[in-house]
Amino acid sequence: MLAAIAGPCGFVYGGAASSSSSSSSGTVYRRSNGGVSLLSVTRRCHEEMVKKRSGLWLLRRWLLSSSSGRSDTRRATRRGLLLLPAVHACSLNNTLTAADGQGYTVQSRKQEHERSIDLKEWMHEQGLPECKVALAEASPWDNDGRGGKSKPIHYVVASEELQSGEVALAVPKSLVVTLEKVLGDETIAELLTTNKLSELACLALYLMYEKKQGKESYWYPYIRELDRQRGRGQLAVESPLLWSQDEVDEYFAGSPMREVISERLEGIKREYGELDTVWFMAGSLFKQYPYDIPTEAFSFEIFKQAFVAVQSCVVHLQGVSLARRFALVPLGPPLLAYKSNCKAMLKAVGDFVQLEVDRPYHAGEPIVVWCGPQPNSRLLLNYGFVDEDNPYDRLSVEASLETADPLYQQKRIIVQRNNRLTVQTFQIYKGKEKEAVLEMLPYLRLGNLSDPNEMESVNFAQGPVCPVSPCNERAVLDQLASYFQRRLAGYRSSNTAELEDYKINPKKRVATQLLNIEKEILKNALVALDMLIDQLPDSSISSCSGAYAPHLK
């Protein structure tokens, strides 16, 4: 092994060598048994190097001092065929570096530059105007919850004092990835009207092919940042779509989140199965990629990871064409933190996507944007975090009329007349549990009736409780109370050891946050039911539930 030596053209030589070879335009001479390995790129480099006699003399002296293979090098030098690469004379894009101590590889200075700069610096080079944000780093947790193993993740902070209403960031359209950029005007309508792929799947497929190009991709700095984030939100937790099945079953025991995750994974699998169809339909989109068709080029696991990464950072722009509706905005999410009670949004303004802050910020303070009216189950699924101040948090209750009921058709007509469905979903919002219970009562009163003469007395209008009869009302309230109690009983109780564990395990921590909110909603609904039962004229009255009571899920 030879030590590295600075050459006359600003070059570094050194490393082990192997056999020799030659060509007409430039020769690679290698010395065996610990000699040198030199790469010639053009004769123009040689001509310049010949002029630098002092440097050549020093290099020849070093070569001739080698322990073996001396005669081969002397002959090559005497013939004038020892062509030396010169970066500064030949190309500003090429430089020589040692590769694994076994030889040399030619690498692009541009590529080295892209590796050394961060996303924001690259964006400025590509036309990002001066902005009032900067990138900061946070140390993430690893999958075992011990932390310290993964690279730090980036997030956007204010680079100076900001006041409410100031534009902190304006990203030009050229730096935003949309379906308009991916598919073009000619194929966008054809592709999306097939209902084969969602916008997220199209964007994920595009980025997967771009990633295959490596550093040759224009989007390499952005893709590198997405890889660094790995679909993790501001709490550095991956979407539950990437958790193991054991983790999902354990951490979400009793929660509808398990079903939500399962349904989303099935949807991603269906989209993966359609990738090849879309690839053939939109051949013009992928002709620039010399790779196999999608399902041969990418496994389902790779597609799932790309899909999750895209869903964690996609922005839904308002007031734009279909082709620009879903956008990937560098310096947007997940680098921007989401907040449920925030009003700031990334908006399309002319040829830019800009962010106008909705509150004052100090320099270094993380900037937040609104994530839309999403419950915490979706925030965790899409972005890997739970917002305990989320005013849109809710639980769903599905009620359905019993199809075996002899009065099913009459009841179906009544519920449809009142803008309800035979399978109706009710939303119980956090802090509005009583209102949700009152909304469900007319539907359940009707479903519990067995006398057709009483059905028209059911009042679906909002307002005070209007029971059909005391026994029917008691039957409805008991059915709801029993349902909420069953749901609460399905959650695992936490012991002290588990509480200590979730403090150091980020996955369990966010899962526990979600489950605590769900249980709080159910408990508050039970309190509302108890209040309604206390208002009955005779608490001792027995319920007269119908034989075909609605099914609650």
C-alpha positions as CSV (number, residue, x, y, z in Angstrom):
1,M,0.0,0.0,0.0
2,L,1.3,3.4,-1.0
3,A,0.8,6.6,0.8
4,A,-1.1,9.4,-1.0
5,I,1.1,11.9,-2.9
6,A,0.1,15.3,-4.1
7,G,0.7,15.6,-7.9
8,P,1.6,18.6,-9.9
9,C,-2.0,19.3,-11.2
10,G,-3.6,19.5,-7.8
11,F,-4.0,15.7,-7.9
12,V,-3.7,13.0,-5.3
13,Y,-2.0,9.7,-6.2
14,G,-1.8,6.6,-4.1
15,G,-3.2,3.2,-3.3
16,A,-2.6,-0.4,-4.4
17,A,-2.3,-1.4,-8.1
18,S,-2.9,-4.3,-10.5
19,S,-2.2,-5.1,-14.1
20,S,-1.6,-2.6,-16.9
21,S,-3.6,-1.7,-20.0
22,S,-3.5,0.9,-22.7
23,S,-5.6,2.7,-25.3
24,S,-5.0,5.1,-28.2
25,S,-6.6,8.1,-26.6
26,G,-5.2,7.7,-23.1
27,T,-3.4,4.9,-21.2
28,V,-3.8,3.5,-17.7
29,Y,-0.5,2.2,-16.5
30,R,-0.6,0.1,-13.3
31,R,2.3,-1.4,-11.4
32,S,1.8,-4.7,-9.7
33,N,3.1,-5.8,-6.3
34,G,2.4,-2.5,-4.5
35,G,3.1,-0.1,-7.3
36,V,1.0,2.9,-8.4
37,S,-2.2,3.2,-10.4
38,L,-2.4,6.2,-12.7
39,L,-5.4,7.2,-14.9
40,S,-5.0,9.3,-18.1
41,V,-8.1,11.0,-19.3
42,T,-6.9,13.1,-22.4
43,R,-3.7,13.9,-24.2
44,R,-4.5,17.6,-23.6
45,C,-3.8,16.9,-19.9
46,H,-0.5,15.3,-20.9
47,E,0.6,18.3,-22.9
48,E,0.0,20.6,-20.0
49,M,1.8,18.3,-17.6
50,V,4.9,18.1,-19.9
51,K,5.2,21.8,-19.5
52,K,5.3,21.4,-15.7
53,R,8.7,19.7,-15.8
54,S,9.5,20.2,-12.2
55,G,6.4,18.4,-11.1
56,L,7.0,15.6,-13.6
57,W,10.6,15.2,-12.4
58,L,9.4,14.8,-8.8
59,L,6.8,12.3,-9.8
60,R,9.4,10.3,-11.9
61,R,11.8,10.3,-9.0
62,W,9.1,8.8,-6.7
63,L,8.1,6.2,-9.3
64,L,11.7,5.1,-9.9
65,S,12.2,4.7,-6.1
66,S,9.5,2.0,-6.0
67,S,10.6,-1.4,-4.9
68,S,9.4,-3.4,-7.9
69,G,8.2,-3.1,-11.5
70,R,10.8,-0.3,-12.1
71,S,11.7,-1.2,-15.6
72,D,8.1,-1.1,-16.9
73,T,7.6,2.4,-15.5
74,R,10.9,3.7,-16.9
75,R,10.0,2.4,-20.4
76,A,6.7,4.0,-20.2
77,T,8.2,7.3,-19.1
78,R,10.9,7.2,-21.8
79,R,8.3,6.6,-24.5
80,G,6.4,9.7,-23.3
81,L,3.3,7.7,-22.8
82,L,2.8,8.3,-19.1
83,L,-0.3,10.5,-19.4
84,L,-1.1,12.2,-16.2
85,P,-4.6,13.5,-15.4
86,A,-5.0,17.1,-14.6
87,V,-8.4,18.1,-13.1
88,H,-8.0,21.8,-13.4
89,A,-6.8,21.7,-17.0
90,C,-9.0,18.9,-18.3
91,S,-12.4,19.3,-16.6
92,L,-13.8,21.1,-13.7
93,N,-16.2,18.2,-13.2
94,N,-13.7,15.4,-12.7
95,T,-11.5,14.5,-9.8
96,L,-9.7,11.4,-8.8
97,T,-10.2,9.7,-5.4
98,A,-9.1,6.4,-3.9
99,A,-11.7,3.6,-3.9
100,D,-11.5,1.0,-1.2
101,G,-7.7,1.2,-1.3
102,Q,-7.6,-0.8,-4.5
103,G,-7.5,1.7,-7.3
104,Y,-9.2,4.9,-8.4
105,T,-12.6,6.1,-9.5
106,V,-13.5,9.2,-11.4
107,Q,-16.1,11.2,-9.6
108,S,-17.9,14.3,-10.4
109,R,-17.1,17.5,-8.5
110,K,-20.6,18.4,-9.0
111,Q,-21.7,15.2,-7.2
112,E,-19.3,15.9,-4.4
113,H,-20.7,19.3,-4.1
114,E,-24.2,18.0,-3.9
115,R,-23.2,15.6,-1.2
116,S,-21.7,18.4,0.9
117,I,-24.5,20.9,0.7
118,D,-27.9,20.7,2.5
119,L,-31.3,20.8,0.8
120,K,-31.8,24.5,1.3
121,E,-28.4,25.4,-0.2
122,W,-29.2,23.3,-3.2
123,M,-32.6,24.9,-3.6
124,H,-31.0,28.4,-3.6
125,E,-28.6,27.3,-6.3
126,Q,-31.7,26.1,-8.3
127,G,-33.6,29.4,-8.0
128,L,-35.1,29.5,-4.5
129,P,-35.4,33.2,-3.5
130,E,-33.9,34.4,-0.2
131,C,-36.2,33.3,2.6
132,K,-36.6,33.7,6.3
133,V,-36.2,30.0,7.3
134,A,-33.3,27.7,8.1
135,L,-32.7,24.0,8.7
136,A,-32.1,22.7,12.2
137,E,-31.3,19.2,13.4
138,A,-32.9,16.9,16.0
139,S,-31.6,13.6,17.2
140,P,-34.1,10.9,16.4
141,W,-34.9,7.7,18.2
142,D,-34.0,4.4,16.6
143,N,-36.6,1.6,16.2
144,D,-35.8,0.2,19.6
145,G,-36.4,3.4,21.4
146,R,-32.9,3.8,22.7
147,G,-31.9,6.7,20.4
148,G,-28.6,7.9,19.1
149,K,-28.0,5.5,16.2
150,S,-29.8,7.2,13.3
151,K,-28.7,10.4,11.6
152,P,-30.3,13.6,12.9
153,I,-33.4,14.6,11.1
154,H,-33.9,18.1,9.8
155,Y,-36.7,20.6,10.5
156,V,-37.5,24.1,9.5
157,V,-37.0,27.0,11.9
158,A,-37.3,30.8,11.6
159,S,-34.0,32.3,10.7
160,E,-35.0,35.7,12.0
161,E,-37.8,37.3,14.0
162,L,-41.1,36.9,12.1
163,Q,-44.5,38.6,12.6
164,S,-47.9,37.2,11.8
165,G,-48.7,37.6,8.1
166,E,-45.1,37.6,6.9
167,V,-44.1,35.3,4.0
168,A,-41.4,33.1,5.4
169,L,-40.9,30.9,2.3
170,A,-41.7,31.0,-1.4
171,V,-40.7,27.9,-3.4
172,P,-40.7,28.4,-7.2
173,K,-42.8,26.0,-9.3
174,S,-39.6,24.6,-10.9
175,L,-38.7,23.1,-7.5
176,V,-42.1,21.5,-6.7
177,V,-42.9,18.0,-7.8
178,T,-46.5,17.7,-9.1
179,L,-48.3,15.3,-11.4
180,E,-48.1,18.0,-14.0
181,K,-44.4,17.8,-13.9
182,V,-44.4,14.0,-13.7
183,L,-47.0,13.1,-16.3
184,G,-47.4,16.2,-18.4
185,D,-50.7,17.5,-19.8
186,E,-51.2,14.7,-22.4
187,T,-51.2,11.7,-20.1
188,I,-52.5,13.1,-16.8
189,A,-56.2,12.8,-17.7
190,E,-55.8,9.4,-19.2
191,L,-53.9,8.0,-16.2
192,L,-56.1,9.4,-13.4
193,T,-59.5,8.7,-15.0
194,T,-58.6,5.0,-15.0
195,N,-58.9,5.0,-11.2
196,K,-55.9,2.6,-11.2
197,L,-53.5,4.7,-9.2
198,S,-53.9,7.4,-6.6
199,E,-51.9,10.6,-6.9
200,L,-49.7,9.5,-4.1
201,A,-48.9,6.2,-5.9
202,C,-48.0,8.1,-9.1
203,L,-45.6,10.4,-7.2
204,A,-44.1,7.5,-5.3
205,L,-43.5,5.6,-8.5
206,Y,-41.8,8.7,-10.1
207,L,-39.5,9.2,-7.1
208,M,-38.6,5.5,-7.1
209,Y,-37.4,5.7,-10.7
210,E,-35.6,9.0,-10.0
211,K,-33.9,7.4,-7.0
212,K,-32.6,4.6,-9.3
213,Q,-30.7,7.2,-11.2
214,G,-28.8,8.1,-8.1
215,K,-26.7,11.2,-8.2
216,E,-27.6,11.7,-11.9
217,S,-31.2,12.6,-10.8
218,Y,-32.0,16.3,-10.7
219,W,-33.9,15.6,-7.5
220,Y,-31.1,13.8,-5.8
221,P,-30.6,16.3,-2.9
222,Y,-34.4,16.2,-2.2
223,I,-34.6,12.4,-2.4
224,R,-31.6,12.2,-0.2
225,E,-33.5,14.3,2.4
226,L,-36.6,12.1,2.1
227,D,-34.4,9.1,2.7
228,R,-32.9,10.8,5.8
229,Q,-36.4,11.5,7.1
230,R,-37.6,7.9,6.4
231,G,-41.2,9.0,6.6
232,R,-40.8,10.1,10.2
233,G,-42.8,13.0,11.6
234,Q,-41.7,15.7,14.0
235,L,-41.6,13.1,16.8
236,A,-39.2,11.0,14.7
237,V,-41.7,8.1,14.6
238,E,-42.4,6.2,11.4
239,S,-45.9,5.7,10.2
240,P,-47.5,2.6,11.8
241,L,-47.7,1.3,8.2
242,L,-44.0,0.5,8.6
243,W,-44.4,-1.1,12.0
244,S,-44.3,-4.8,12.5
245,Q,-47.6,-6.7,12.9
246,D,-46.6,-7.6,16.4
247,E,-46.1,-3.9,17.3
248,V,-49.5,-3.0,15.7
249,D,-51.3,-5.7,17.6
250,E,-49.7,-4.9,20.9
251,Y,-49.7,-1.1,20.9
252,F,-53.2,-0.7,19.4
253,A,-55.0,-3.5,21.2
254,G,-58.7,-2.5,21.4
255,S,-58.3,0.5,19.1
256,P,-59.9,0.8,15.7
257,M,-56.4,1.9,14.5
258,R,-55.6,-1.7,13.8
259,E,-58.3,-1.9,11.3
260,V,-57.4,1.4,9.8
261,I,-53.8,0.3,9.3
262,S,-54.9,-3.0,7.8
263,E,-57.3,-1.3,5.3
264,R,-54.6,1.2,4.2
265,L,-52.1,-1.6,3.7
266,E,-54.6,-3.5,1.5
267,G,-55.1,-0.3,-0.5
268,I,-51.4,0.1,-1.0
269,K,-51.1,-3.5,-2.1
270,R,-53.9,-3.0,-4.7
271,E,-52.1,0.0,-6.1
272,Y,-48.8,-1.9,-6.3
273,G,-50.6,-4.5,-8.3
274,E,-51.7,-1.8,-10.8
275,L,-48.2,-0.3,-11.3
276,D,-47.4,-2.4,-14.3
277,T,-50.7,-1.5,-16.0
278,V,-50.1,2.2,-15.6
279,W,-46.5,1.7,-16.7
280,F,-47.8,0.3,-20.0
281,M,-50.5,2.9,-20.4
282,A,-48.2,5.9,-19.8
283,G,-45.1,4.6,-21.6
284,S,-44.0,8.1,-22.4
285,L,-43.7,8.8,-18.7
286,F,-41.1,6.1,-18.1
287,K,-39.3,5.9,-21.4
288,Q,-36.4,8.0,-20.0
289,Y,-35.8,5.3,-17.3
290,P,-33.8,2.3,-18.7
291,Y,-35.2,-0.1,-16.1
292,D,-37.6,-3.0,-15.8
293,I,-41.3,-2.5,-15.3
294,P,-42.3,-1.4,-11.8
295,T,-43.1,-4.7,-10.1
296,E,-39.9,-6.2,-11.5
297,A,-37.8,-3.1,-10.6
298,F,-39.3,-2.6,-7.1
299,S,-40.6,-5.0,-4.5
300,F,-43.8,-4.3,-2.6
301,E,-41.8,-3.4,0.5
302,I,-39.8,-0.7,-1.4
303,F,-43.0,0.7,-2.9
304,K,-44.7,0.7,0.5
305,Q,-41.7,2.7,2.0
306,A,-41.9,5.2,-0.9
307,F,-45.6,5.5,-0.6
308,V,-45.3,6.2,3.1
309,A,-42.6,8.8,2.5
310,V,-44.7,10.6,-0.1
311,Q,-47.8,10.6,2.1
312,S,-45.8,12.1,5.0
313,C,-44.8,15.1,2.9
314,V,-47.4,15.6,0.2
315,V,-49.2,19.0,0.3
316,H,-52.8,19.5,-0.9
317,L,-52.8,22.8,-2.8
318,Q,-56.1,24.6,-3.1
319,G,-57.4,26.5,-6.2
320,V,-55.1,24.8,-8.7
321,S,-55.6,22.3,-11.5
322,L,-55.9,18.6,-10.9
323,A,-52.4,18.1,-12.2
324,R,-51.0,20.4,-9.5
325,R,-53.4,19.5,-6.6
326,F,-51.0,17.2,-4.8
327,A,-47.5,18.5,-4.5
328,L,-44.1,17.6,-3.0
329,V,-42.6,20.8,-1.7
330,P,-38.9,20.8,-0.6
331,L,-38.7,22.6,2.8
332,G,-42.4,21.7,3.2
333,P,-43.6,18.8,5.4
334,P,-42.2,16.8,7.1
335,L,-39.5,19.5,7.6
336,L,-42.3,21.8,8.5
337,A,-44.2,20.6,11.6
338,Y,-47.9,20.1,11.4
339,K,-50.3,21.5,14.0
340,S,-54.0,21.0,14.2
341,N,-54.9,24.5,15.7
342,C,-52.7,26.4,13.3
343,K,-54.0,28.5,10.3
344,A,-50.9,28.8,8.2
345,M,-50.9,26.8,5.0
346,L,-48.7,26.3,2.0
347,K,-50.6,28.0,-0.9
348,A,-50.1,28.3,-4.6
349,V,-49.5,31.9,-5.5
350,G,-48.6,32.5,-9.2
351,D,-45.5,30.5,-10.0
352,F,-44.7,29.9,-6.3
353,V,-45.8,27.8,-3.4
354,Q,-45.5,30.2,-0.4
355,L,-46.0,30.0,3.3
356,E,-47.4,33.0,5.2
357,V,-47.0,32.5,9.0
358,D,-50.0,32.9,11.3
359,R,-48.2,33.8,14.5
360,P,-45.0,35.5,15.6
361,Y,-41.7,33.5,15.7
362,H,-38.4,34.0,17.3
363,A,-35.2,33.1,15.5
364,G,-34.6,29.3,15.8
365,E,-38.2,28.5,16.7
366,P,-39.8,25.6,14.7
367,I,-42.4,26.8,12.1
368,V,-45.7,25.0,12.1
369,V,-48.4,24.7,9.4
370,W,-52.0,23.5,9.5
371,C,-52.5,19.8,8.6
372,G,-56.2,20.1,7.8
373,P,-59.2,18.8,9.7
374,Q,-57.7,15.4,10.4
375,P,-58.3,13.2,13.5
376,N,-55.3,11.9,15.4
377,S,-55.7,8.4,13.9
378,R,-54.9,9.9,10.5
379,L,-52.1,12.2,11.8
380,L,-50.4,9.1,13.2
381,L,-51.0,7.0,10.1
382,N,-49.8,9.7,7.7
383,Y,-47.2,11.7,9.7
384,G,-46.2,9.7,12.7
385,F,-47.4,12.0,15.5
386,V,-50.4,12.6,17.8
387,D,-51.6,16.2,18.6
388,E,-53.3,16.2,22.0
389,D,-54.8,19.6,21.3
390,N,-56.4,18.4,18.1
391,P,-60.0,19.9,17.9
392,Y,-60.8,17.5,15.0
393,D,-60.2,14.3,17.0
394,R,-63.0,11.9,16.9
395,L,-64.2,8.3,17.1
396,S,-66.6,6.7,14.6
397,V,-69.6,4.6,15.5
398,E,-71.3,2.6,12.7
399,A,-75.0,1.8,13.2
400,S,-76.9,-0.4,10.7
401,L,-80.5,-1.4,10.4
402,E,-81.1,-5.2,10.7
403,T,-82.0,-6.5,7.2
404,A,-83.9,-9.4,8.7
405,D,-86.3,-7.0,10.4
406,P,-89.8,-7.4,8.9
407,L,-90.1,-3.6,9.1
408,Y,-86.7,-3.1,7.4
409,Q,-88.2,-1.5,4.2
410,Q,-90.4,0.9,6.1
411,K,-87.5,1.9,8.4
412,R,-85.2,2.3,5.3
413,I,-87.6,4.8,3.8
414,I,-87.8,6.8,7.0
415,V,-84.0,7.1,7.5
416,Q,-83.5,8.0,3.9
417,R,-86.1,10.7,4.1
418,N,-84.1,12.1,7.0
419,N,-80.8,12.1,5.1
420,R,-79.5,8.9,6.9
421,L,-78.4,5.6,5.5
422,T,-79.2,2.0,6.4
423,V,-75.6,1.8,7.4
424,Q,-74.9,5.1,9.0
425,T,-71.6,6.4,10.5
426,F,-71.7,8.8,13.4
427,Q,-68.7,10.8,14.5
428,I,-68.1,11.5,18.2
429,Y,-65.8,14.5,18.4
430,K,-63.7,15.1,21.5
431,G,-65.4,17.5,23.8
432,K,-68.7,17.1,21.9
433,E,-69.7,13.7,23.1
434,K,-73.1,14.6,24.4
435,E,-74.1,16.2,21.0
436,A,-73.0,13.0,19.2
437,V,-75.1,10.8,21.6
438,L,-78.1,13.0,21.0
439,E,-77.6,12.7,17.2
440,M,-77.6,8.9,17.4
441,L,-80.7,8.5,19.5
442,P,-83.4,9.0,16.8
443,Y,-81.8,6.4,14.6
444,L,-81.6,3.9,17.4
445,R,-85.1,4.6,18.6
446,L,-86.4,3.8,15.1
447,G,-84.3,0.6,14.9
448,N,-85.6,-0.7,18.2
449,L,-89.3,-0.3,17.3
450,S,-91.4,-3.3,16.5
451,D,-94.7,-1.6,16.2
452,P,-95.2,0.0,12.7
453,N,-97.7,2.5,14.1
454,E,-95.0,4.0,16.3
455,M,-92.4,4.6,13.5
456,E,-93.8,7.9,12.3
457,S,-93.5,9.3,15.8
458,V,-89.7,9.2,15.6
459,N,-88.4,12.7,15.3
460,F,-85.0,13.2,13.7
461,A,-84.9,16.9,14.2
462,Q,-82.2,18.4,16.3
463,G,-83.1,19.7,19.7
464,P,-84.4,18.3,23.0
465,V,-84.8,14.6,23.5
466,C,-88.0,13.3,22.0
467,P,-88.5,9.7,23.2
468,V,-91.0,7.4,21.6
469,S,-91.8,5.9,25.0
470,P,-90.0,5.5,28.3
471,C,-89.2,1.8,27.8
472,N,-88.0,2.4,24.2
473,E,-85.8,5.3,25.5
474,R,-84.3,3.1,28.2
475,A,-83.6,0.3,25.7
476,V,-81.8,2.8,23.4
477,L,-79.7,4.3,26.2
478,D,-78.8,0.9,27.6
479,Q,-77.8,-0.4,24.2
480,L,-75.4,2.6,23.7
481,A,-74.0,2.3,27.2
482,S,-73.3,-1.4,26.8
483,Y,-71.6,-0.7,23.4
484,F,-69.3,2.0,24.9
485,Q,-68.4,-0.2,27.8
486,R,-67.5,-3.1,25.5
487,R,-65.2,-0.8,23.5
488,L,-63.5,0.4,26.7
489,A,-63.0,-3.1,27.9
490,G,-61.2,-4.0,24.7
491,Y,-58.3,-1.8,25.6
492,R,-55.4,-3.2,27.5
493,S,-54.9,-1.7,30.9
494,S,-51.5,-0.2,31.5
495,N,-49.3,-1.2,34.4
496,T,-46.4,0.7,35.8
497,A,-43.8,-1.2,33.8
498,E,-45.6,-0.4,30.5
499,L,-45.8,3.3,31.4
500,E,-42.1,3.4,32.0
501,D,-41.5,1.6,28.8
502,Y,-43.5,4.0,26.5
503,K,-41.5,6.9,27.9
504,I,-38.4,5.5,26.1
505,N,-40.2,3.8,23.2
506,P,-41.4,6.4,20.8
507,K,-43.8,4.0,19.0
508,K,-45.5,3.0,22.2
509,R,-45.5,6.5,23.3
510,V,-47.5,7.9,20.4
511,A,-49.7,4.8,20.4
512,T,-50.5,5.3,24.1
513,Q,-51.3,9.0,23.4
514,L,-53.8,8.0,20.8
515,L,-55.4,5.3,22.9
516,N,-55.7,7.6,25.9
517,I,-57.6,10.1,23.7
518,E,-59.9,7.4,22.4
519,K,-60.7,6.1,25.9
520,E,-61.4,9.7,27.1
521,I,-63.9,10.1,24.3
522,L,-65.7,6.8,25.2
523,K,-65.7,7.7,28.9
524,N,-67.2,11.1,28.2
525,A,-69.9,9.5,26.1
526,L,-70.8,7.2,29.0
527,V,-71.0,10.3,31.3
528,A,-73.4,11.9,28.8
529,L,-75.5,8.7,28.7
530,D,-75.7,8.5,32.5
531,M,-77.0,12.1,32.6
532,L,-79.7,11.1,30.1
533,I,-80.7,8.0,32.0
534,D,-81.0,10.2,35.2
535,Q,-83.5,12.4,33.3
536,L,-85.9,9.6,32.6
537,P,-89.2,10.0,34.5
538,D,-88.9,6.6,36.2
539,S,-85.4,5.2,36.5
540,S,-86.8,1.8,37.5
541,I,-88.6,1.3,34.2
542,S,-87.3,-1.7,32.3
543,S,-86.2,-1.5,28.7
544,C,-88.3,-2.9,25.8
545,S,-85.6,-3.4,23.2
546,G,-86.9,-4.7,19.9
547,A,-86.0,-8.1,18.5
548,Y,-84.1,-6.4,15.6
549,A,-82.2,-3.7,17.3
550,P,-79.6,-1.9,15.1
551,H,-76.1,-3.3,15.0
552,L,-73.4,-1.1,16.5
553,K,-69.8,-1.4,15.3
